[in-house]
Amino acid sequence: MKELNSIILLLLIVTYTNCSSQNQTIKFKTILEATKTCDKPSKFSKFIEPYGFCFEEKREMPTFTYYTHFKCGNTEIGLEEIRVNFSVSKDGSLNSSFLTKNEKMVSGFKKELEEFKFTETQENVDLSRKNAEWYVSVDFPGILILWEYNIDDNNKKVWHIGFVWNTTDN
């Protein structure tokens, strides 16, 4: 009986450890950290795996290829979830992004944007994008942040927060 109790306790500890690591919250800083080491889709997938994200889809577009990740078990963002993308542009630049309808999460990302001293810029950016702002930080050279929102078919805001960097700048 004592051995059975020990086995059950061990299983509970392992389950708790696995579940708690899957419940880490992905943050703005998480993607800033990813830009230091992730120069391939597989590295990015491995980097965000501890946050409970699983690779979902690879899609080839005319100017880039992107790799979509959702919280494991999800396939859409809904009102609370987030999609994380990694893309490789034909020009060699790398991009990752958040896509979410979660206003509370976006508010937290905005605080981090300010915390890491990103300031709005209009240099070398696409000013034709509607509802978009661009940010740079001297503390993170080579990274350009796109902060925009769109309205979905249900008249809900969908935020797109993009991190653009180039492998030669890292």
MOWO-V140322 format. One record per residue. N is the residue number from 0. RES is the residue in three letters. OMEGA is omega in whole degrees, 0 to 359 (* if undefined). NEAR is the number of other ideal C-beta (glycine too) atoms within 10 Angstrom. Layout:
# MOWO-V140322
n | res | omega | near
N | RES | OMEGA | NEAR
N | RES | OMEGA | NEAR
This chain:
# MOWO-V140322
n | res | omega | near
0 | MET | 180 | 5
1 | LYS | 179 | 6
2 | GLU | 179 | 7
3 | LEU | 178 | 8
4 | ASN | 179 | 9
5 | SER | 179 | 10
6 | ILE | 179 | 10
7 | ILE | 178 | 10
8 | LEU | 178 | 10
9 | LEU | 178 | 10
10 | LEU | 178 | 10
11 | LEU | 179 | 10
12 | ILE | 179 | 10
13 | VAL | 179 | 10
14 | THR | 179 | 10
15 | TYR | 180 | 10
16 | THR | 179 | 10
17 | ASN | 181 | 10
18 | CYS | 182 | 10
19 | SER | 178 | 9
20 | SER | 179 | 12
21 | GLN | 183 | 14
22 | ASN | 175 | 10
23 | GLN | 180 | 12
24 | THR | 176 | 10
25 | ILE | 184 | 20
26 | LYS | 173 | 16
27 | PHE | 180 | 22
28 | LYS | 178 | 12
29 | THR | 182 | 18
30 | ILE | 174 | 25
31 | LEU | 178 | 20
32 | GLU | 180 | 12
33 | ALA | 182 | 20
34 | THR | 181 | 21
35 | LYS | 188 | 12
36 | THR | 188 | 12
37 | CYS | 178 | 22
38 | ASP | 179 | 13
39 | LYS | 179 | 14
40 | PRO | 182 | 18
41 | SER | 177 | 11
42 | LYS | 180 | 12
43 | PHE | 179 | 26
44 | SER | 179 | 17
45 | LYS | 181 | 13
46 | PHE | 183 | 19
47 | ILE | 179 | 21
48 | GLU | 179 | 15
49 | PRO | 179 | 12
50 | TYR | 177 | 19
51 | GLY | 180 | 19
52 | PHE | 178 | 22
53 | CYS | 176 | 15
54 | PHE | 182 | 18
55 | GLU | 189 | 17
56 | GLU | 171 | 12
57 | LYS | 180 | 11
58 | ARG | 178 | 12
59 | GLU | 177 | 7
60 | MET | 182 | 10
61 | PRO | 184 | 5
62 | THR | 180 | 8
63 | PHE | 173 | 15
64 | THR | 178 | 14
65 | TYR | 185 | 18
66 | TYR | 186 | 20
67 | THR | 178 | 18
68 | HIS | 174 | 25
69 | PHE | 169 | 19
70 | LYS | 183 | 19
71 | CYS | 181 | 13
72 | GLY | 178 | 7
73 | ASN | 176 | 17
74 | THR | 176 | 12
75 | GLU | 187 | 9
76 | ILE | 182 | 19
77 | GLY | 179 | 10
78 | LEU | 185 | 10
79 | GLU | 188 | 12
80 | GLU | 183 | 16
81 | ILE | 172 | 24
82 | ARG | 178 | 21
83 | VAL | 181 | 24
84 | ASN | 169 | 20
85 | PHE | 179 | 27
86 | SER | 176 | 21
87 | VAL | 180 | 18
88 | SER | 179 | 15
89 | LYS | 179 | 10
90 | ASP | 178 | 8
91 | GLY | 179 | 9
92 | SER | 181 | 17
93 | LEU | 183 | 23
94 | ASN | 169 | 19
95 | SER | 182 | 25
96 | SER | 171 | 19
97 | PHE | 171 | 23
98 | LEU | 184 | 17
99 | THR | 172 | 23
100 | LYS | 185 | 20
101 | ASN | 184 | 17
102 | GLU | 180 | 12
103 | LYS | 179 | 8
104 | MET | 180 | 20
105 | VAL | 178 | 19
106 | SER | 177 | 9
107 | GLY | 178 | 14
108 | PHE | 181 | 22
109 | LYS | 177 | 15
110 | LYS | 178 | 12
111 | GLU | 177 | 15
112 | LEU | 179 | 19
113 | GLU | 180 | 11
114 | GLU | 180 | 10
115 | PHE | 171 | 16
116 | LYS | 173 | 12
117 | PHE | 179 | 24
118 | THR | 182 | 11
119 | GLU | 178 | 12
120 | THR | 173 | 14
121 | GLN | 180 | 8
122 | GLU | 176 | 7
123 | ASN | 179 | 8
124 | VAL | 179 | 17
125 | ASP | 182 | 8
126 | LEU | 181 | 7
127 | SER | 181 | 6
128 | ARG | 180 | 13
129 | LYS | 177 | 8
130 | ASN | 184 | 12
131 | ALA | 172 | 16
132 | GLU | 180 | 16
133 | TRP | 183 | 22
134 | TYR | 174 | 20
135 | VAL | 177 | 19
136 | SER | 177 | 16
137 | VAL | 179 | 8
138 | ASP | 180 | 10
139 | PHE | 181 | 18
140 | PRO | 179 | 10
141 | GLY | 179 | 14
142 | ILE | 177 | 21
143 | LEU | 181 | 21
144 | ILE | 173 | 24
145 | LEU | 180 | 18
146 | TRP | 182 | 19
147 | GLU | 172 | 15
148 | TYR | 175 | 18
149 | ASN | 177 | 14
150 | ILE | 181 | 11
151 | ASP | 182 | 11
152 | ASP | 179 | 5
153 | ASN | 178 | 8
154 | ASN | 178 | 6
155 | LYS | 176 | 12
156 | LYS | 173 | 13
157 | VAL | 181 | 15
158 | TRP | 175 | 22
159 | HIS | 180 | 18
160 | ILE | 185 | 23
161 | GLY | 177 | 19
162 | PHE | 183 | 21
163 | VAL | 175 | 19
164 | TRP | 180 | 22
165 | ASN | 183 | 15
166 | THR | 180 | 14
167 | THR | 181 | 8
168 | ASP | 184 | 11
169 | ASN | * | 14
